[in-house]
Amino acid sequence: MVKFEENVDLSKLCTIKIGGVAKKVYFPENKEDIKELIKLSLDTDKKLIPIGVGSNIVFRDGVLDYIFVSTSNLKKLDISKEDGNFIITAETGVSFKTLVNIVKKYNLEGFENLSGIPASIGGAVVMNAGAYGTEIFDLVEEVEWIDNKGVSHISKKENISYGYRCTQFQNEGFVYKVKIKLKKSEKNISEIIKNHLLERNKKQPLDLPTSGSTFKNPEGISAGYLLEKAGLKGFRIGDIGFSEKHANFTVNYGKGTFKQLKNLLEIAERRVGDYFEINLEKEIRIVE
Ligand SMILES: Cc1cc2nc3c(=O)[nH]c(=O)nc-3n(C[C@H](O)[C@H](O)[C@H](O)COP(=O)(O)OP(=O)(O)OC[C@H]3O[C@@H](n4cnc5c(N)ncnc54)[C@H](O)[C@@H]3O)c2cc1C
């Protein structure tokens, strides 16, 4: 029987800290547990919703009766060497914080631009998270995943479909394990990481609950620029608003609600549509 908790406050499972109550949240500890939950989802016809660090997901208010699956107990990690490269194989719940510590310890190159993204490795793979010109798929070798029917697959990167902040895993299954390759560096990786973190601190509202970038950047232009030009930087509805520091970051000033967030997103989409004739596409994943 997979471990679970009942009546879970979903605002505690997402970084913007809004949302209602989950009837149940499951905490699988291995691949068999995940398969059992996929079977439960099929048998009960309830959608399965994985939750990593919760930094790109928001939940509606009220009571939600899905098969919520937290990856927080899936944190096994293996480091090996192959042809002078470091191969890290991580279960989905391993955090970027943990990976940053490894990268600093062995002075490994490749991951540094991604430091500071508050992700689990699984969530990052599903979203193809990226920063400063690097995407997680630049480092991925293979992904072990379980499809919506409960069948396991190990897919090499070249057989995975992914693009800007999107991958096949957003619809097709549960990411269980990720293998990434990094190499020893001649550079001072800790110093580069320190600078990235300082840069993030300067530009992002890290003092408030936030779900990070709200909209994807349309081709050739940043969503933050469009929102700012449409007068939405610092614009708020109740306790939810676009940050004063970064127009594409939605923040919670205290008692924000999902309804306020929904209104805010609708206004932003309409305004940017009217001003620039551009349809903004949401990056954050909304669970209603
Ligand atoms: C302060 C801040 C800064 C950020 N900076 C960046 C940035 O620079 N670049 C960037 O790309 N993003 C950024 N983000 C967004 C976010 O951190 C990334 O999208 C991250 O990859 C999400 O990982 P997570 O573990 O939090 O996933 P979650 O938010 O928990 O989940 C995201 C989606 O993936 C699904 N999911 C999670 N785990 C699995 C799994 N194992 N299998 C299948 N589906 C799964 C969820 O159901 C959901 O749909 C930022 C967010 C914040 C709050």
The ligand as an SDF file (V2000), in Angstrom:
LIG
                    3D

 53 58  0  0  0  0  0  0  0  0999 V2000
   11.7520   31.5580   -8.1760 C   0  0  0  0  0  0  0  0  0  0  0  0
   11.5610   30.6870   -9.3880 C   0  0  0  0  0  0  0  0  0  0  0  0
   12.5010   30.7190  -10.4110 C   0  0  0  0  0  0  0  0  0  0  0  0
   12.3350   29.9190  -11.5440 C   0  0  0  0  0  0  0  0  0  0  0  0
   13.2630   29.9960  -12.5320 N   0  0  0  0  0  0  0  0  0  0  0  0
   13.1220   29.2040  -13.6200 C   0  0  0  0  0  0  0  0  0  0  0  0
   14.0920   29.2510  -14.6730 C   0  0  0  0  0  0  0  0  0  0  0  0
   15.0710   29.9760  -14.6250 O   0  0  0  0  0  0  0  0  0  0  0  0
   13.8980   28.4410  -15.7390 N   0  0  0  0  0  0  0  0  0  0  0  0
   12.8310   27.5950  -15.8360 C   0  0  0  0  0  0  0  0  0  0  0  0
   12.7320   26.8640  -16.8260 O   0  0  0  0  0  0  0  0  0  0  0  0
   11.8930   27.5420  -14.8490 N   0  0  0  0  0  0  0  0  0  0  0  0
   12.0200   28.3170  -13.7580 C   0  0  0  0  0  0  0  0  0  0  0  0
   11.0830   28.2620  -12.7720 N   0  0  0  0  0  0  0  0  0  0  0  0
    9.9410   27.3460  -12.8990 C   0  0  0  0  0  0  0  0  0  0  0  0
   10.1550   25.9730  -12.2500 C   0  0  0  0  0  0  0  0  0  0  0  0
   11.1320   26.0370  -11.2440 O   0  0  0  0  0  0  0  0  0  0  0  0
   10.5660   24.9070  -13.2780 C   0  0  0  0  0  0  0  0  0  0  0  0
    9.5750   24.7100  -14.2620 O   0  0  0  0  0  0  0  0  0  0  0  0
   10.8450   23.5520  -12.5930 C   0  0  0  0  0  0  0  0  0  0  0  0
   11.3840   22.7010  -13.5570 O   0  0  0  0  0  0  0  0  0  0  0  0
    9.6150   22.9070  -11.9990 C   0  0  0  0  0  0  0  0  0  0  0  0
   10.0600   21.7810  -11.2610 O   0  0  0  0  0  0  0  0  0  0  0  0
    9.1850   21.2410  -10.0420 P   0  0  0  0  0  0  0  0  0  0  0  0
    9.8260   20.0550   -9.4840 O   0  0  0  0  0  0  0  0  0  0  0  0
    8.8800   22.3430   -9.1030 O   0  0  0  0  0  0  0  0  0  0  0  0
    7.8600   20.8210  -10.8350 O   0  0  0  0  0  0  0  0  0  0  0  0
    6.3610   21.0880  -10.3800 P   0  0  0  0  0  0  0  0  0  0  0  0
    6.1040   22.5520  -10.3810 O   0  0  0  0  0  0  0  0  0  0  0  0
    6.0570   20.3490   -9.1480 O   0  0  0  0  0  0  0  0  0  0  0  0
    5.5850   20.4310  -11.6050 O   0  0  0  0  0  0  0  0  0  0  0  0
    5.6270   21.0260  -12.8740 C   0  0  0  0  0  0  0  0  0  0  0  0
    4.8290   20.1440  -13.8390 C   0  0  0  0  0  0  0  0  0  0  0  0
    5.5150   18.8940  -13.9980 O   0  0  0  0  0  0  0  0  0  0  0  0
    4.6640   17.8170  -13.5840 C   0  0  0  0  0  0  0  0  0  0  0  0
    5.5620   16.8450  -12.9250 N   0  0  0  0  0  0  0  0  0  0  0  0
    6.3670   17.0310  -11.8540 C   0  0  0  0  0  0  0  0  0  0  0  0
    7.0840   15.9260  -11.6030 N   0  0  0  0  0  0  0  0  0  0  0  0
    6.7180   15.0160  -12.5350 C   0  0  0  0  0  0  0  0  0  0  0  0
    7.0970   13.6610  -12.8150 C   0  0  0  0  0  0  0  0  0  0  0  0
    8.0070   13.0190  -12.0750 N   0  0  0  0  0  0  0  0  0  0  0  0
    6.5270   13.0410  -13.8740 N   0  0  0  0  0  0  0  0  0  0  0  0
    5.5990   13.6640  -14.6420 C   0  0  0  0  0  0  0  0  0  0  0  0
    5.1890   14.9240  -14.4200 N   0  0  0  0  0  0  0  0  0  0  0  0
    5.7450   15.5890  -13.3870 C   0  0  0  0  0  0  0  0  0  0  0  0
    3.6240   18.4340  -12.6590 C   0  0  0  0  0  0  0  0  0  0  0  0
    2.4270   17.6840  -12.6390 O   0  0  0  0  0  0  0  0  0  0  0  0
    3.4370   19.7930  -13.3250 C   0  0  0  0  0  0  0  0  0  0  0  0
    2.5810   19.6980  -14.4370 O   0  0  0  0  0  0  0  0  0  0  0  0
   11.2170   29.0620  -11.6380 C   0  0  0  0  0  0  0  0  0  0  0  0
   10.2810   29.0200  -10.5940 C   0  0  0  0  0  0  0  0  0  0  0  0
   10.4470   29.8220   -9.4790 C   0  0  0  0  0  0  0  0  0  0  0  0
    9.4340   29.7550   -8.3720 C   0  0  0  0  0  0  0  0  0  0  0  0
  1  2  1  0
  2  3  1  0
  2 52  2  0
  3  4  2  0
  4  5  1  0
  4 50  1  0
  5  6  2  0
  6  7  1  0
  6 13  1  0
  7  8  2  0
  7  9  1  0
  9 10  1  0
 10 11  2  0
 10 12  1  0
 12 13  2  0
 13 14  1  0
 14 15  1  0
 14 50  1  0
 15 16  1  0
 16 17  1  0
 16 18  1  0
 18 19  1  0
 18 20  1  0
 20 21  1  0
 20 22  1  0
 22 23  1  0
 23 24  1  0
 24 25  2  0
 24 26  1  0
 24 27  1  0
 27 28  1  0
 28 29  2  0
 28 30  1  0
 28 31  1  0
 31 32  1  0
 32 33  1  0
 33 34  1  0
 33 48  1  0
 34 35  1  0
 35 36  1  0
 35 46  1  0
 36 37  1  0
 36 45  1  0
 37 38  2  0
 38 39  1  0
 39 40  1  0
 39 45  2  0
 40 41  1  0
 40 42  2  0
 42 43  1  0
 43 44  2  0
 44 45  1  0
 46 47  1  0
 46 48  1  0
 48 49  1  0
 50 51  2  0
 51 52  1  0
 52 53  1  0
M  END
$$$$
